[in-house]
């Protein structure tokens, strides 16, 4: 006689309840695993999207630089005004997508955000503060895209 044949109906009910509970637990674990997988995939998609956006914005910064160089060279005011409108439209678009300008002038020199190119003797700005900006610095999503290239103030040397 097998063991199952000797089990009472009560034992069989307990066994089936235990088996049902195990199946429920297995089902809940499967649901939790799937939910974790779904969240991980969503995070990966978001990270890839952000990385792609960051790379595109990084390349478009060079276009902004070229606009700024063109403004310095163009003498025709109507042409300059038209280019400035296009520049502003592009710049606003990039800002809406997360581009941030690093404000440098008059701020303390910060090697995490500034690339020091040289010194400027200046009485109006505290030593160690940014006295001039050769090119803007930018951040995207809290991380540095490009440091601002700056000149740092220092006290004029007295010649006696």
TIVEXBA-204228 format. One record per residue (C-alpha): x, y, z; residue in one letter. Coordinates in steps of 0.2 Angstrom, whole numbers, plus 5000, padded with zeros to 4 digits. Layout:
# TIVEXBA-204228
XYZA
...
# end
This chain:
# TIVEXBA-204228
500050005000X
500750174995X
500850325006X
499550424997X
498350284999X
498550275017X
498350465019X
496750525026X
495650655017X
496250785030X
498050745026X
497750765007X
496850925010X
498350995020X
499550935007X
498551014993X
498451175003X
500351175005X
500551144987X
499351284982X
500351404994X
501951354986X
501251394969X
500551564974X
502251604981X
503151554965X
501851654955X
502151804966X
504051784964X
503851774945X
502751934945X
504052024956X
505451964944X
504552024929X
504152194937X
506052214942X
506452164924X
505252294917X
505952434928X
507752384923X
507352394905X
506452564907X
508052634916X
509152564902X
508052654889X
508052814899X
509952804901X
510252774883X
509052914878X
509953034889X
511752974883X
511153004865X
510453174869X
512053224878X
513153174863X
512053274851X
512053424862X
513953414864X
514153414845X
512953564843X
513953664856X
515253684842X
513853754831X
513453884844X
515353924845X
515353954827X
513854074827X
514754174841X
516354184830X
515254234815X
514454374825X
516154454829X
516554454810X
514954504802X
514754694799X
513054694790X
511754724804X
510354644795X
511354484792X
511954484810X
510254504817X
509554364806X
510954244812X
510654304830X
508854244828X
509354074822X
510654064836X
509454114849X
508153984843X
509453844843X
510153894860X
508353904867X
508053724860X
509553654868X
509153734885X
507353654884X
508253494882X
509353514897X
510853624892X
511453734906X
512753874904X
514053884917X
514054064923X
515954114926X
516254304926X
516654364943X
516454194951X
517854104961X
518953994949X
518353814951X
519453684942X
517953574941X
517053694930X
518353804923X
519953784912X
521153914917X
522053984902X
523054124910X
522954274922X
522354454920X
522954594930X
521354674937X
520954784952X
519054774950X
518954584952X
519554484967X
521154384964X
520754204960X
519054254952X
518654234934X
519054404925X
518754344907X
517954204898X
518654144881X
517354014878X
515753964888X
515653814898X
514153694898X
513253564909X
511953434904X
510953344917X
512153394931X
513753334923X
515053444914X
514953444895X
516353574893X
517253674905X
517253864903X
518953924896X
519354074907X
520654204913X
520954224931X
521154384940X
522754434949X
523354594957X
524354704946X
526254694949X
526954854956X
528454914947X
529455034958X
# end
